[in-house]
Amino acid sequence: SEAVADADDRRFCDVVEQAAPTADPFESGIGPDEVERRLTELRQQFDDLAAVAPEELASDLDELGTALADLDEVLAAEDYDLLALAESSPDLSRFDDPRFEQIGARLAEHRADVCGS
């Protein structure tokens, strides 16, 4: 029903609005503890969003959540040390997939359409 859709949209918009801008986990000059903290925060925000996302965005958010979990594993293997990660130079090409930009665009479009921001 429309009332249910409206309530679902409100929950989605509430989570979007409550999500603080997440600091970049790859900012140069930050230590491993901060990298881990920022990535954990980013993953939590996507988990929170996935929990209230409409069905049409569920697979997109699942895909992003999986990519973030995979990235977390890669970073954890280097103790979240970006310099060590650079030295070990693992294959990170899977994280440079144009689908992630497309997903981001769909999320932004949905947010603009439903939340007005």
C-alpha positions as CSV (number, residue, x, y, z in Angstrom):
1,S,0.0,0.0,0.0
2,E,1.0,3.6,-0.4
3,A,1.1,4.2,3.4
4,V,3.6,1.3,3.8
5,A,5.7,2.7,1.0
6,D,5.6,6.1,2.5
7,A,6.7,4.7,5.9
8,D,9.5,2.7,4.2
9,D,10.6,5.9,2.4
10,R,10.6,7.8,5.6
11,R,12.8,5.2,7.3
12,F,15.2,5.3,4.4
13,C,15.4,9.1,4.4
14,D,15.8,9.1,8.2
15,V,18.8,6.8,8.0
16,V,20.3,8.8,5.1
17,E,19.9,12.1,7.0
18,Q,21.3,10.6,10.3
19,A,24.4,9.2,8.5
20,A,27.2,11.6,9.3
21,P,29.6,12.2,6.4
22,T,32.2,9.5,6.7
23,A,35.8,10.4,6.8
24,D,37.8,8.9,3.9
25,P,39.5,5.7,5.2
26,F,42.2,6.2,2.6
27,E,43.2,9.7,3.5
28,S,47.0,10.0,3.5
29,G,48.7,10.5,6.8
30,I,46.3,8.6,9.0
31,G,47.4,5.6,11.1
32,P,46.1,2.0,10.9
33,D,43.8,2.4,13.9
34,E,42.1,5.4,12.2
35,V,41.9,3.5,8.8
36,E,40.1,0.6,10.6
37,R,37.8,3.0,12.5
38,R,36.8,4.8,9.4
39,L,36.2,1.7,7.4
40,T,34.1,0.2,10.2
41,E,32.0,3.3,10.3
42,L,31.5,3.3,6.6
43,R,30.5,-0.4,6.6
44,Q,28.0,0.3,9.5
45,Q,26.4,3.1,7.5
46,F,25.9,0.9,4.5
47,D,24.5,-1.9,6.8
48,D,22.1,0.6,8.3
49,L,21.0,1.8,4.9
50,A,20.6,-1.7,3.6
51,A,18.4,-2.6,6.5
52,V,15.8,0.0,5.4
53,A,16.4,0.3,1.7
54,P,13.6,-0.3,-0.7
55,E,13.6,-3.6,-2.6
56,E,14.9,-2.0,-5.8
57,L,18.1,-0.9,-4.1
58,A,18.6,-4.1,-2.0
59,S,20.9,-5.9,-4.5
60,D,22.9,-2.7,-5.0
61,L,23.5,-2.2,-1.3
62,D,24.3,-5.9,-0.9
63,E,26.9,-5.6,-3.6
64,L,28.5,-2.6,-2.0
65,G,28.3,-4.3,1.4
66,T,30.1,-7.3,0.0
67,A,32.8,-5.1,-1.6
68,L,33.4,-3.3,1.6
69,A,33.7,-6.5,3.5
70,D,36.2,-7.8,0.9
71,L,38.1,-4.6,1.2
72,D,38.1,-4.9,5.0
73,E,39.6,-8.3,4.6
74,V,42.4,-7.0,2.3
75,L,43.2,-4.2,4.7
76,A,43.0,-6.4,7.8
77,A,45.6,-8.7,6.2
78,E,48.0,-5.7,6.3
79,D,46.8,-4.6,9.8
80,Y,45.1,-1.6,8.1
81,D,48.5,-0.1,7.3
82,L,48.1,1.7,4.0
83,L,51.9,1.8,3.4
84,A,52.2,-1.9,4.0
85,L,49.2,-2.4,1.6
86,A,51.0,-0.3,-1.1
87,E,54.2,-2.3,-0.6
88,S,52.4,-5.7,-0.9
89,S,50.4,-4.3,-3.9
90,P,47.6,-6.8,-3.9
91,D,45.2,-6.9,-6.9
92,L,42.6,-4.2,-6.0
93,S,41.1,-4.0,-9.5
94,R,37.9,-5.5,-8.4
95,F,37.2,-2.4,-6.3
96,D,37.7,-0.2,-9.3
97,D,34.5,-1.4,-11.0
98,P,32.4,1.1,-12.9
99,R,29.3,-0.7,-11.4
100,F,30.1,1.0,-8.1
101,E,29.7,4.4,-9.7
102,Q,26.5,3.3,-11.3
103,I,25.2,2.0,-7.9
104,G,26.2,5.3,-6.3
105,A,24.3,7.2,-9.0
106,R,21.2,5.1,-8.4
107,L,21.4,5.6,-4.7
108,A,21.8,9.4,-5.2
109,E,18.9,9.5,-7.6
110,H,16.6,7.5,-5.2
111,R,17.6,9.8,-2.4
112,A,16.8,12.9,-4.5
113,D,13.5,11.5,-5.7
114,V,12.3,10.2,-2.3
115,C,14.0,12.4,0.3
116,G,14.4,15.5,-1.7
117,S,18.1,15.9,-1.0
